Amino acid sequence: MQELISRIEPALVDFVSVALIALIAFGTSWVRTHTSNAIVNQIIDRASHDLTAFVAAEAQMVDNLRDADGSLSQAAAAQAKASVIAKFKAAWGTDGIAELLKILGIDPAMLDSWLGSRVELAVRTDKTTKVTATVTNATSAS
């Protein structure tokens, strides 16, 4: 029984993490949909834009952290995500973070999860863009 638990524990932790990220993303989407306040939408858009910019700035660091086969360890990915979140918090400052927390309606303990979900979305978007550009360039060259 102990062996079974130790085998499924990593998958369970991943599942809970993904579920939490999805819940936070849904909450953000719900706030955006159910508010007509343009300022709220602008702040959320600015936060997403800033996180995307910090992800792009960290791309070189991530490339340096990759193994010889091009893979990125979980520890390296966590380090990169933490770096982006720290830079975001430093750029926004205490007042900006407080305003963002108030708008999102979350407590400070949940902020890193929300920011992490946005970082992962920016990374996935960046990967998709790069793959699309590569495919388009290869098709154009033929």
Stockholm file with secondary structure:
# STOCKHOLM 1.0

chainA/1-142         MQELISRIEPALVDFVSVALIALIAFGTSWVRTHTSNAIVNQIIDRASHDLTAFVAAEAQMVDNLRDADGSLSQAAAAQAKASVIAKFKAAWGTDGIAELLKILGIDPAMLDSWLGSRVELAVRTDKTTKVTATVTNATSAS
#=GR chainA/1-142 SS CHHHHHHHHHHHHHHHHHHHHHHHHHHHHHHHHTCCCHHHHHHHHHHHHHHHHHHHHHHHHHHHHSCTTSCCCHHHHHHHHHHHHHHHHHHHHHHHHHHHHHHHTCCHHHHHHHHHHHHHHHHHHHHHHHHHHHHHHHHHHC
#=GC SS_cons         CHHHHHHHHHHHHHHHHHHHHHHHHHHHHHHHHTCCCHHHHHHHHHHHHHHHHHHHHHHHHHHHHSCTTSCCCHHHHHHHHHHHHHHHHHHHHHHHHHHHHHHHTCCHHHHHHHHHHHHHHHHHHHHHHHHHHHHHHHHHHC
//
